[in-house]
Amino acid sequence: MRTRTAIVAAAVVLAGSCGGEPPAGPPFRTDNTVQMLMANMLDPAADLLWDAVGTILDENGETYWEPETEEDWLQVKLGAVALAEAANLLIMEGRARDQDQWVSMSQDMADAAMLAFDAAAAEDPDRIFDLGEVVYETCNNCHTLYWVDDADRGRAIEPGT
Ligand code: HEC
């Protein structure tokens, strides 16, 4: 009986120190590139915010639109939550260009997107319009640093190069 207890204790110690490797974590897949996410997730999601409220001036005069139905507001909320969660996708290992400004700029985008979510929950079109600008600034801040200009489109730069 005494021996058996000793063996069990030894097995527990062994299991606890298995290889000394950190736990692997969930099997995240990051084979969609940053560019894929930008073109197919962030950009369409941002459009749901930017196109939700607006005014056009043409020969018919001024046309103003804003979300009207529950469905319309749900689209705005979809855009906001998709952007907020996209920030998590951008800072994943394999996508993050660094652990500094890339991360804080992604989080700024998430913060702005969640303010837009709150505005959509409150069905406040003026605030959605204003926050569209705030969200745009967060996209632009990152593009200024990591995606230089038209000549360099498609070629993401490392900071400091
Ligand atoms: C954390 C940094 C970061 C943030 C935040 C960010 N982007 Fe980007 N974006 C990039 C980088 C880097 C590229 C260049 C990707 C490449 O070519 O590898 C890019 C490229 C793009 C492209 C071009 C994709 C293509 O087809 O080449 C679009 C469109 C775009 N971003 C939209 C947005 C929008 C809209 C937002 C905000 C809602 C946003 N991005 C926020 C880093 C960011």
Boltz pocket constraint, residues with backbone or C-beta under 6 A from the ligand:
constraints:
  - pocket:
      binder: B
      contacts: [[A, 34], [A, 35], [A, 38], [A, 39], [A, 42], [A, 43], [A, 46], [A, 83], [A, 90], [A, 101], [A, 102], [A, 103], [A, 105], [A, 106], [A, 109], [A, 135], [A, 136], [A, 138], [A, 139], [A, 140], [A, 142], [A, 143], [A, 146], [A, 147], [A, 153], [A, 154], [A, 155], [A, 156], [A, 157]]
      max_distance: 6.0
